[in-house]
Amino acid sequence: MALGFLQLPYASTVLRYDDEITPVKLTGKKMLPIMKFPDSTINESLDIIKKLDTKNQLSFNFLEKIGQAAVDEWLTKLGSPIHNLCMPYWVWSPEFDSQSRQYFENKKSAKRGPFAKLAQQRPQFEAELGPLLKELEAELEPFFQSSTVTIVDLMIGAHVWGLYVLPEFRFSDKLHTYLQNLKQLCAFNYHADFWRQKDMK
Ligand SMILES: N[C@@H](CCC(=O)N[C@@H](CS)C(=O)NCC(=O)O)C(=O)O
């Protein structure tokens, strides 16, 4: 999203989810995203974006003003029901094959329980999420506490976007418009890199 917003050219490689060797070799940790720069290799999204956003077009000062801890709190409280709702569906996205799918489910269900059970608990997670989305909506002016897009919208939008995978889930008009605006501003073309790599094989 940030690369699209900043209109920076880049080449991307989609790693298999069960590929532990490549990320550990690059950064010592099995965590994505990773960006290779001529002078360094970084695996924290915010550090990557800060380094790229040389003209501060994403207003990092706004993140400082409202506080990283406050935004992290939003991400944790939204992330909990969103991840519980979406995991059983993400696992069926075509980026997985049976081996990486099994790896993903084993890893994630260790913390959350079996995916089949998560899917059955959907009403409970939706009940948890509903008031949070209402609370989020109240903060949109039309961006998060701001009339212009900031890094905070990329952080929050990237989380909330995941819900599009949930069958028959309906966003309010305001949230849907927010996410679609972000998509446009960030030239966000979900998984275009993945499909390109598939075509090339
Ligand atoms: N603070 C990191 C978090 C990155 C993160 O959580 N990445 C996930 C994928 S979105 C990951 O690689 N998790 C390791 C795993 O699930 O095996 C960032 O913002 O870049």
The ligand as an SDF file (V2000), in Angstrom:
LIG
                    3D

 20 19  0  0  0  0  0  0  0  0999 V2000
    5.6480   -5.6780   13.1000 N   0  0  0  0  0  0  0  0  0  0  0  0
    5.7470   -6.3970   11.8520 C   0  0  0  0  0  0  0  0  0  0  0  0
    4.7410   -7.5370   11.8560 C   0  0  0  0  0  0  0  0  0  0  0  0
    4.8120   -8.3580   10.6060 C   0  0  0  0  0  0  0  0  0  0  0  0
    4.0260   -9.6320   10.7050 C   0  0  0  0  0  0  0  0  0  0  0  0
    3.3290   -9.9100   11.6920 O   0  0  0  0  0  0  0  0  0  0  0  0
    4.1190  -10.4310    9.6590 N   0  0  0  0  0  0  0  0  0  0  0  0
    3.4200  -11.7100    9.6080 C   0  0  0  0  0  0  0  0  0  0  0  0
    2.7080  -11.8400    8.2950 C   0  0  0  0  0  0  0  0  0  0  0  0
    1.6140  -10.5160    8.0110 S   0  0  0  0  0  0  0  0  0  0  0  0
    4.4410  -12.8270    9.6620 C   0  0  0  0  0  0  0  0  0  0  0  0
    5.3690  -12.8440    8.8860 O   0  0  0  0  0  0  0  0  0  0  0  0
    4.2500  -13.7560   10.6010 N   0  0  0  0  0  0  0  0  0  0  0  0
    5.1120  -14.9330   10.7240 C   0  0  0  0  0  0  0  0  0  0  0  0
    4.3170  -16.1720   10.5690 C   0  0  0  0  0  0  0  0  0  0  0  0
    3.0710  -16.1060   10.5940 O   0  0  0  0  0  0  0  0  0  0  0  0
    4.9190  -17.2450   10.3970 O   0  0  0  0  0  0  0  0  0  0  0  0
    5.4800   -5.4510   10.6750 C   0  0  0  0  0  0  0  0  0  0  0  0
    4.6100   -4.5890   10.8120 O   0  0  0  0  0  0  0  0  0  0  0  0
    6.1480   -5.5670    9.6410 O   0  0  0  0  0  0  0  0  0  0  0  0
  1  2  1  0
  2  3  1  0
  2 18  1  0
  3  4  1  0
  4  5  1  0
  5  6  2  0
  5  7  1  0
  7  8  1  0
  8  9  1  0
  8 11  1  0
  9 10  1  0
 11 12  2  0
 11 13  1  0
 13 14  1  0
 14 15  1  0
 15 16  2  0
 15 17  1  0
 18 19  2  0
 18 20  1  0
M  END
$$$$
